[in-house]
Amino acid sequence: MVCLLISITVLHLVTLAMLLTATLEKWWVWEDSKISDLWYNCFHDNATDTWLCAATDESDWLQSVQALMILSVVFSSISFLVFVGQLITISKGGLFYFTGLCQAFAGLTVFAACLIFTFHRKEILGDTRDLSKGRFGYCFILAWLCVPILFISAMLYAHLRKRQ
């Protein structure tokens, strides 16, 4: 039982770290050393060998993706705190339904954010360049990887029963 609890805790913390990284890092990479994330558009200046960044142009789609990613981090954090609290307070035989529900909501919000970015990236990026000259960044892929992990974690929490 201890190994299961440690495994679930590690899985939860890894997923939370993945969500934080996916919220803060690059979602779109252009071929000419320019990157875009949910907060900034940056390009690499070869003369000074630095990254120069400017805030992204606000659009309704971008704000919805930002809000959904922040909500996913909040839901996953609440889920972890509730899990730790339930380990201490829940009676023997109790189930971790609320923790699983929070993880499921985190998965749904990441899923919605990824779908919105996938289908509305032209409006979100707001760039006049051809999108075929760019590609999805690693954090976009990381966000997609979080979706099944969060749902699996939610199912594990829903079936987890406190033994002792």
DABELHU-V923214 format. One line per field, one symbol per residue. psi: psi as a letter, one per 40 degrees, with the letter a starting at -180 (. if undefined). A space follows every 50 residues. Layout:
BEGIN
psi->???
END
This chain:
BEGIN
psi->dddddddddddddddddddddddeahdhhidffhihaedihiihhddefi hhiiiihhiddddddddddddddddddddddddddddddiiheiifdddd ddddddddddddddddddefdddddfieiheeeiiiiddddddddddddd ddddddddehhhd.
END
